[in-house]
Amino acid sequence: MKVVSVRDFKLQRESDYGTPEQNETVKAVVQAVRAEGDAALLRYTEQFDNMKLESYQLRVPEDELKAAYDHVEPSFVTAIRAAADNIRTFHMKQKRSSWMDLQPDGSILGQIIRPLKRVGVYVPGGKAAYPSSVLMNVIPAQVAGVPEIVMVTPPATRGKEGIDPYILVAAAEAGVTEIYRVGGAQAIAALAYGTDSISPVDKICGPGNIYVALAKREVYGVVNIDSMAGPSEIVVLADDTAQPSFIAADLLSQAEHDEMASAVLVTPSQSLAEAVSAEVERQLELLPRRDIARASVDSYGAIIVTDTLKEGIEVVNRLAPEHLEIVTEEPMALVGQIENAGAIFLGPYSSEPVGDYFAGPNHIIPTNGTARFASPVDLDDFIKKSSMIYYSKEALLRDGETIMELARREGLEGHARAISVRLEQEQKQEKK
Amino acid sequence: MKVVSVRDFKLQRESDYGTPEQNETVKAVVQAVRAEGDAALLRYTEQFDNMKLESYQLRVPEDELKAAYDHVEPSFVTAIRAAADNIRTFHMKQKRSSWMDLQPDGSILGQIIRPLKRVGVYVPGGKAAYPSSVLMNVIPAQVAGVPEIVMVTPPATRGKEGIDPYILVAAAEAGVTEIYRVGGAQAIAALAYGTDSISPVDKICGPGNIYVALAKREVYGVVNIDSMAGPSEIVVLADDTAQPSFIAADLLSQAEHDEMASAVLVTPSQSLAEAVSAEVERQLELLPRRDIARASVDSYGAIIVTDTLKEGIEVVNRLAPEHLEIVTEEPMALVGQIENAGAIFLGPYSSEPVGDYFAGPNHIIPTNGTARFASPVDLDDFIKKSSMIYYSKEALLRDGETIMELARREGLEGHARAISVRLEQEQKQEKK
């Protein structure tokens, strides 16, 4: 693994906006589903997924969901339930309540917090179909109180017949309320505009290929969508106290995701840098996905040696990584100085896969330097807020003139008159 | 004002994505500013704003800000301070703290909540330059703890010489930390990519013309942006207890905003419908902005008579309006049934302009039916969250096998090995 200078290294990469052809295909698919509904859905499912279905077959029946449990190991069910419990427990702590501020003049100001009504979760059918992602997208919606959580997924996962039973079990455990066997841009269009078989949703989330990503962007505004995720990234900030074999394994766990994943070590220790570099080479050869990991390490991996730990923290803040591990003598003491990082893993036992699968915080985390302004998925992604104003007569009589002053200064006399019509009526009634 | 059927009425309209020419202009401007920095900024300012500036003149000096107070009425300063106080007080109640969940096994899970570091606020120079909008964009950022709040605005407001003093006073009162006299797509590009004179920001908010809107979309991802606001909307839900003159004035206060604004009354009372219709005609003729209000009322206004109040609530939820007034016998009793509305005004004295200027809740509210999934601007728009995982050795020894089970099920052996390398080391040490 190569050692590079801080100045030359950039974690951020350009986003993928698709080719003009892909954009055109997606626009056509979305418009057709919007106009024709189920007919277009079924046509594209036959065309793109080689599956001839009737409308009534789109929805996966309860029986099929139950049967999926017979096709997975009991140890998997136990494990997914334990993970789901932890994720639920963590996200429960993000619950927020509507609140009111009662004024002595009788006025009430407040903020009403409510779950979205209906959410769609896309689950891909290719190699990126991960049961853990189903949990991470669905459980926050469910904990937020979203009553209808709709999953869409291509009619066959990983080229096998039917939907992967592991995905179905994860969906059932997470609390999905409806499942439809439809994927691609056509599934996104159905969720946005609705068809006879699928009612429209308020928000669409979940990962997908470029067609799914472009379709989500296309329907944005009609519904809400989640952020587009780039390739996964990890930055490890470590000092001499770190165990090279642990760090190397953690870097590789990220590198094996895909060729464009990025794994970076930042350390003021030259000896750790060299030891980790050697360990990465040793462990890499033993990995089943070594070709992917090798490509990732060669193209997007780096070991950056800094003069000081402080300089290392500056590098981290500039990279704003999706995942950050801090493996130093006293990691907690450094957290306050981390300005930009999606998820922060502290100490030698907080290996990044602990968070990917199990600890409880969400594994859908801002990539591509966007941790500067974006956040991991949480309950806030599945609520909506309304402000509430109940102004008393006393308050309006007191503040009316000031409000009119501000309105008139902006040239909005009609705004001022909405106040004056009330003040005048009060004056009339006082005279009586 | 016309009475229409529920079935035929739609509040939602298509968004404006600009002409191909506008899109091309914006792309060219953004790329030039990104590549050339200040030189491009100054060139476009001369070209589009007829103002020849040098780099050192871009930033508005402290003196000019202070001098602005001499050009506005003391009553305006008093009013804007009172409004700023209320807005600050309301938004303070949205403050959230980082939190930790301490486990008996020594693990700590948590969520770290931090303000964004640098935010840019666009303030238009045309007719839509409103001091109240400066407060509504800046104060939430300031209350959230954003240390650097940068305002950009064209070098001349409303065609007059220099920046409107009312805008400058509002900026000073709201807590803007830097002001630059630059507008249009070039200002947005400067905020996103930075130039010698203007450092880049993490998020850009504030209204603007189509070029500004397209430029914001163009730089989205490099920085965060706020939602695009459509024309303003109000729906009033009222019964026989409502005063027709109040309702008419409130509808017109919305209609005077622009020709595409929408003002709608929903009521089960035929007599109220007729009385409001007559009042709208009477009051409309007296308005300075009657031409605009007339166009809005004719094209996008409506009085919808429903069979029952319950049906009226259903209409409201379907329309998902930006502003909703409930003027009924017991408005509080209906709030729980309102699923979709950006801001809810209750009772006869909560006229919508009270919220536009003064009460405290934000006046930047989702339009175009997006209250189904979006929320008014608040502190959440100016923070970022990081999750934190500190896993103890005890916890990893307990959960390691389960985590490996889940990782291997997804074919990610590298993830499993990041755990096993740690478990094996513990076993070795136990043997010693």
Interface residues (C-beta under 8 A of the other chain):
Chain A: S15 S75 F76 T78 A79 I80 A82 A83 F90 K93 Q94 W99 D101 S107 I108 L109 Q111 I112 R114 L116 K117 K127 Y130 P131 S132 Y166 D202 K203 G221 V223 N224 Q243 S245 F246 A249 D250 L252 S253 A255 E256 H257 Q283 L286 L287 P288 R289 A293 P331 M332 V335 I338 E339 N340 A341 G342 A343 I344 F345 L346 G347 P348 Y349 S350 S351 E352 P353 V354 G355 D356 Y357 F358 A359 G360 P361 N362 I365 N368 T370 A371 R372 F373 A374 S375 P376 D378 D380 I383 K384 K385 S386 S387 M388 I389 Y390 Y391 S392 K393 A395 L396 D399 T402 I403 E405 L406 A407 R409 E410 G411 L412 E413 G414 H415 A416 R417 A418 I419 V421 R422 Q425
Chain B: S15 S75 F76 T78 A79 I80 A82 A83 F90 K93 Q94 W99 D101 S107 I108 L109 Q111 I112 R114 L116 K117 K127 Y130 P131 S132 Y166 D202 K203 G221 V223 N224 Q243 S245 F246 A249 D250 L252 S253 A255 E256 H257 Q283 L287 P288 R289 A293 P331 M332 V335 I338 E339 N340 A341 G342 A343 I344 F345 L346 G347 P348 Y349 S350 S351 E352 P353 V354 G355 D356 Y357 F358 A359 G360 P361 N362 I365 N368 T370 A371 R372 F373 A374 S375 P376 D378 D380 I383 K384 K385 S386 S387 M388 I389 Y390 Y391 S392 K393 A395 L396 D399 T402 I403 E405 L406 A407 R409 E410 G411 L412 E413 G414 H415 A416 R417 A418 I419 V421 R422 Q425
